[in-house]
């Protein structure tokens, strides 16, 4: 029941999104206008919003559990920026979509490695050092991404920069959806199958070792899966921030049962991005990047999250 109600609401929101917009059309399925607007444009965009939002949120929930850190997310650890840089470099070299996905995955893993290395070099494996290291890696990757776009075709540089740095679902195409679905749902299914090991990681390295599970390998396994989902999402939508941080906390508010965290995180992230994309399409004279809408929601939510955990640490 805890999963059924949010899933039903997500399905209703997805159905409503098909009919939201400025273009008018009849409900005649044989109408070419209906097919062009709903089936060829809005439906792929709705599916992409569900998959991208679910991937970012589930990836955030996995990283928060793996690092035992409620403030970790793909964008704060530099995963999103690293994936975006890898994807842009691959496209700059003229690579196909498969190579773009691989490059985004490599950039995401490299960003996680650099963030962890910088935090360890600081001498304190704390929440603050890890988040600050991720911010540094994200800033560096963002600068490299901007430079790459500026060195490319000047006529497309501004549009590409807006797409990759602020995120958008306007480039979602039906041809990319099978790739996106496979690279999001397969890792998510593997995470669900091994969620017992993920919950054990909340015990710390000592507790994990007593349970017979190798903490280093387990953490690496979940980081790889979360990075793959994030890389697939970023390769389609660009960098969309805050979903991976806020949606898992929304899932924890819906249910405190540990077994519900991953499914509810996926559903919460999908619903959040779907609503933000509808707002980005419909509330303004022209479409704005959906990343701006998630930032409007995510920045105040992050402050509330920090306040909540600050109070808990003082208690």
C-alpha positions as CSV (number, residue, x, y, z in Angstrom):
1,X,0.0,0.0,0.0
2,X,2.9,2.4,0.8
3,X,4.2,1.9,-2.8
4,X,0.9,1.6,-4.5
5,X,-0.5,5.0,-3.7
6,X,2.6,7.0,-4.8
7,X,2.9,4.8,-7.9
8,X,-0.8,5.6,-8.7
9,X,-0.2,9.3,-8.3
10,X,2.8,9.1,-10.5
11,X,0.8,7.4,-13.2
12,X,-1.9,10.0,-13.0
13,X,0.7,12.8,-13.2
14,X,2.3,11.2,-16.2
15,X,-1.1,10.9,-18.0
16,X,-2.0,14.5,-17.2
17,X,1.4,15.7,-18.5
18,X,0.5,14.4,-21.9
19,X,-2.3,16.9,-22.2
20,X,-0.5,19.9,-20.6
21,X,0.8,22.5,-23.0
22,X,-0.1,25.4,-25.2
23,X,-0.8,23.4,-28.4
24,X,-4.4,22.3,-28.8
25,X,-5.5,19.1,-30.5
26,X,-8.5,16.8,-30.7
27,X,-8.7,13.4,-28.9
28,X,-9.0,11.6,-32.2
29,X,-6.2,9.1,-32.2
30,X,-6.1,9.1,-36.0
31,X,-5.5,12.9,-36.1
32,X,-2.0,13.6,-37.4
33,X,-1.7,16.6,-35.0
34,X,-2.5,14.4,-32.0
35,X,0.2,11.9,-33.1
36,X,2.8,14.6,-33.6
37,X,2.2,16.4,-30.3
38,X,1.3,13.6,-27.9
39,X,2.9,10.5,-29.3
40,X,6.0,11.9,-31.0
41,X,6.9,14.7,-28.6
42,X,5.1,14.7,-25.2
43,X,5.1,10.9,-24.6
44,X,8.9,10.5,-25.0
45,X,9.4,13.5,-22.9
46,X,7.2,12.2,-20.1
47,X,9.0,8.8,-20.2
48,X,12.3,10.5,-20.1
49,X,11.3,12.6,-17.1
50,X,10.2,9.5,-15.2
51,X,13.4,7.6,-16.0
52,X,15.8,10.5,-15.4
53,X,14.1,11.7,-12.2
54,X,14.0,8.1,-10.9
55,X,17.6,7.5,-11.8
56,X,18.9,10.6,-10.1
57,X,16.8,10.1,-7.0
58,X,17.6,6.4,-6.7
59,X,21.3,7.1,-7.3
60,X,21.2,9.7,-4.5
61,X,19.5,7.3,-2.1
62,X,22.2,4.7,-2.9
63,X,25.1,7.1,-2.4
64,X,23.6,8.5,0.8
65,X,23.4,4.9,2.2
66,X,26.7,3.8,0.9
67,X,28.5,6.8,2.4
68,X,26.3,6.8,5.4
69,X,25.8,10.5,4.6
70,X,22.3,12.1,4.3
71,X,23.7,15.1,2.4
72,X,25.4,13.2,-0.4
73,X,23.9,13.3,-3.9
74,X,25.1,12.7,-7.5
75,X,25.5,16.4,-8.1
76,X,27.1,17.3,-4.8
77,X,29.7,14.5,-5.2
78,X,30.5,15.7,-8.7
79,X,28.9,12.7,-10.4
80,X,26.5,14.7,-12.6
81,X,29.2,17.3,-13.6
82,X,31.7,14.5,-14.4
83,X,29.1,12.6,-16.5
84,X,28.2,15.8,-18.3
85,X,31.9,16.6,-19.1
86,X,32.5,13.1,-20.3
87,X,29.4,13.2,-22.6
88,X,30.3,16.6,-24.0
89,X,33.9,15.5,-24.7
90,X,32.7,12.4,-26.5
91,X,30.2,14.5,-28.6
92,X,33.0,17.0,-29.3
93,X,35.0,14.2,-30.9
94,X,32.0,13.1,-33.0
95,X,31.3,9.9,-31.1
96,X,28.0,8.0,-31.3
97,X,25.4,7.7,-28.6
98,X,26.8,4.5,-27.2
99,X,30.3,6.0,-26.8
100,X,28.7,9.1,-25.3
101,X,27.1,6.9,-22.6
102,X,30.4,5.2,-21.9
103,X,32.2,8.5,-21.7
104,X,29.6,9.9,-19.3
105,X,29.9,6.8,-17.1
106,X,33.7,7.2,-17.1
107,X,33.4,10.8,-16.1
108,X,31.0,10.0,-13.3
109,X,33.3,7.4,-11.8
110,X,36.3,9.7,-12.1
111,X,34.4,12.5,-10.3
112,X,33.5,10.1,-7.4
113,X,37.1,9.0,-7.2
114,X,38.5,12.5,-7.1
115,X,35.9,13.7,-4.6
116,X,36.8,10.7,-2.2
117,X,40.5,11.3,-2.8
118,X,40.3,15.0,-2.0
119,X,38.2,14.3,1.2
120,X,40.8,11.7,2.3
121,X,43.7,14.1,1.5
122,X,42.0,16.7,3.8
123,X,42.5,14.2,6.6
124,X,38.9,14.1,7.8
125,X,36.3,11.7,6.2
126,X,33.4,13.9,7.4
127,X,30.2,15.0,5.8
128,X,31.6,18.5,5.3
129,X,34.9,17.5,3.7
130,X,33.2,15.1,1.3
131,X,30.6,17.7,0.2
132,X,33.2,20.4,-0.2
133,X,35.4,18.0,-2.2
134,X,32.4,17.3,-4.5
135,X,31.7,21.0,-4.9
136,X,35.3,21.5,-6.0
137,X,35.2,18.6,-8.5
138,X,31.9,19.9,-9.8
139,X,33.2,23.4,-10.3
140,X,36.3,22.1,-12.1
141,X,34.3,19.8,-14.3
142,X,31.8,22.6,-15.1
143,X,34.6,24.9,-16.1
144,X,36.1,22.2,-18.4
145,X,32.6,21.6,-19.8
146,X,32.1,25.3,-20.6
147,X,35.5,25.5,-22.2
148,X,34.8,22.5,-24.4
149,X,31.5,24.0,-25.5
150,X,33.1,27.4,-26.3
151,X,35.7,25.7,-28.4
152,X,33.1,23.9,-30.4
153,X,30.8,25.4,-33.1
154,X,30.1,29.0,-31.9
155,X,26.5,28.9,-33.3
156,X,25.7,26.0,-31.1
157,X,27.8,26.8,-28.1
158,X,25.3,28.9,-26.2
159,X,22.4,26.4,-26.7
160,X,24.7,23.5,-25.8
161,X,25.9,25.3,-22.7
162,X,22.4,26.1,-21.5
163,X,21.4,22.5,-22.2
164,X,24.2,20.8,-20.3
165,X,24.7,23.2,-17.4
166,X,21.0,23.8,-16.5
167,X,19.4,20.6,-17.8
168,X,16.5,20.1,-20.2
169,X,14.3,17.3,-21.4
170,X,13.6,19.1,-24.8
171,X,16.1,16.8,-26.5
172,X,14.4,13.6,-25.3
173,X,13.8,11.4,-28.4
174,X,12.1,8.1,-28.7
175,X,15.2,6.6,-30.3
176,X,17.2,7.2,-27.1
177,X,14.6,5.8,-24.7
178,X,15.5,2.1,-25.1
179,X,19.1,3.0,-24.2
180,X,18.0,5.1,-21.2
181,X,15.5,2.5,-19.9
182,X,18.1,-0.3,-20.1
183,X,20.8,1.7,-18.4
184,X,18.5,2.9,-15.6
185,X,16.2,0.0,-14.9
186,X,18.8,-2.8,-15.1
187,X,21.2,-1.2,-12.5
188,X,18.1,-0.3,-10.4
189,X,17.0,-3.9,-10.5
190,X,20.5,-5.1,-9.5
191,X,20.4,-2.6,-6.6
192,X,17.0,-3.9,-5.4
193,X,18.3,-7.5,-5.6
194,X,21.3,-6.6,-3.4
195,X,19.5,-4.1,-1.2
196,X,20.2,-6.2,1.9
197,X,23.9,-5.5,1.5
198,X,23.1,-1.8,1.0
199,X,21.2,-1.7,4.3
200,X,24.0,-3.4,6.1
201,X,26.3,-0.6,5.1
202,X,24.5,1.7,7.5
203,X,26.3,-0.3,10.3
204,X,29.7,1.1,9.3
205,X,32.7,-0.8,8.1
206,X,33.1,-2.7,11.4
207,X,29.5,-3.9,11.4
208,X,29.7,-4.8,7.7
209,X,32.8,-6.9,8.3
210,X,31.1,-8.8,11.2
211,X,28.2,-9.7,8.8
212,X,30.7,-11.3,6.4
213,X,30.3,-8.7,3.7
214,X,33.4,-6.9,2.2
215,X,32.8,-3.2,2.9
216,X,35.1,-1.9,0.1
217,X,33.7,-4.2,-2.6
218,X,30.1,-3.5,-1.5
219,X,30.6,0.2,-1.6
220,X,32.3,0.1,-5.0
221,X,29.5,-2.1,-6.4
222,X,26.8,0.4,-5.4
223,X,28.9,3.4,-6.5
224,X,29.3,1.8,-9.9
225,X,25.5,1.1,-10.3
226,X,24.5,4.6,-9.0
227,X,27.1,6.2,-11.4
228,X,25.8,4.2,-14.3
229,X,22.2,5.4,-13.7
230,X,23.3,9.0,-13.3
231,X,25.5,8.9,-16.4
232,X,22.6,7.5,-18.5
233,X,20.3,10.3,-17.2
234,X,22.8,13.1,-17.7
235,X,23.6,11.9,-21.3
236,X,19.9,12.5,-22.2
237,X,19.0,15.5,-20.0
238,X,22.2,17.3,-19.2
239,X,22.9,18.3,-15.5
240,X,19.8,18.5,-13.4
241,X,20.6,19.3,-9.8
242,X,18.9,18.8,-6.5
243,X,16.6,15.9,-7.5
244,X,19.2,13.3,-6.2
245,X,19.4,15.1,-2.9
246,X,15.8,16.1,-2.1
247,X,13.7,13.2,-3.5
248,X,15.3,10.5,-1.2
249,X,14.4,12.6,1.8
250,X,10.9,13.0,0.5
251,X,10.8,9.2,0.2
252,X,11.9,8.9,3.9
253,X,9.0,11.2,4.8
254,X,6.5,8.9,3.0
255,X,7.8,5.8,4.8
256,X,10.4,5.1,7.5
257,X,10.6,1.4,6.5
258,X,14.1,0.7,5.1
259,X,12.8,-1.7,2.4
260,X,10.6,1.1,0.9
261,X,13.5,3.6,0.5
262,X,14.7,2.6,-3.0
263,X,11.3,2.2,-4.7
264,X,9.9,5.3,-3.1
265,X,13.0,7.3,-4.0
266,X,12.6,6.3,-7.6
267,X,8.9,7.2,-7.6
268,X,9.5,10.5,-5.7
269,X,12.3,11.6,-8.1
270,X,10.2,10.7,-11.2
271,X,7.2,12.6,-9.9
272,X,9.3,15.6,-8.8
273,X,11.1,16.0,-12.2
274,X,7.8,15.4,-14.0
275,X,6.1,18.2,-12.1
276,X,9.1,20.5,-12.6
277,X,9.2,19.8,-16.3
278,X,5.5,20.6,-16.7
279,X,6.0,23.8,-14.8
280,X,9.0,24.7,-17.0
281,X,6.9,24.1,-20.1
282,X,3.7,25.8,-19.1
283,X,4.2,28.5,-16.6
284,X,6.3,30.9,-18.7
285,X,5.9,32.5,-22.1
286,X,8.8,30.4,-23.4
287,X,10.1,27.1,-22.1
288,X,12.9,27.4,-19.5
289,X,15.4,24.7,-18.5
290,X,14.0,22.3,-16.0
291,X,17.2,22.5,-13.9
292,X,16.2,26.0,-13.0
293,X,12.8,24.8,-11.6
294,X,14.5,22.0,-9.6
295,X,16.9,24.6,-8.2
296,X,14.0,26.8,-7.1
297,X,12.6,23.9,-5.1
298,X,15.8,22.2,-4.2
299,X,17.8,25.1,-2.7
300,X,15.3,25.9,0.1
301,X,14.7,22.2,0.7
302,X,18.5,21.7,1.2
303,X,18.5,24.4,3.8
304,X,15.7,22.6,5.6
305,X,17.5,19.3,5.4
306,X,20.7,20.8,6.9
307,X,18.6,22.3,9.7
308,X,16.9,19.0,10.4
309,X,20.1,17.0,10.6
310,X,21.8,19.8,12.5
311,X,19.2,19.6,15.2
312,X,19.5,15.8,15.3
313,X,23.3,16.0,15.8
314,X,22.8,18.4,18.7
315,X,20.2,16.2,20.4
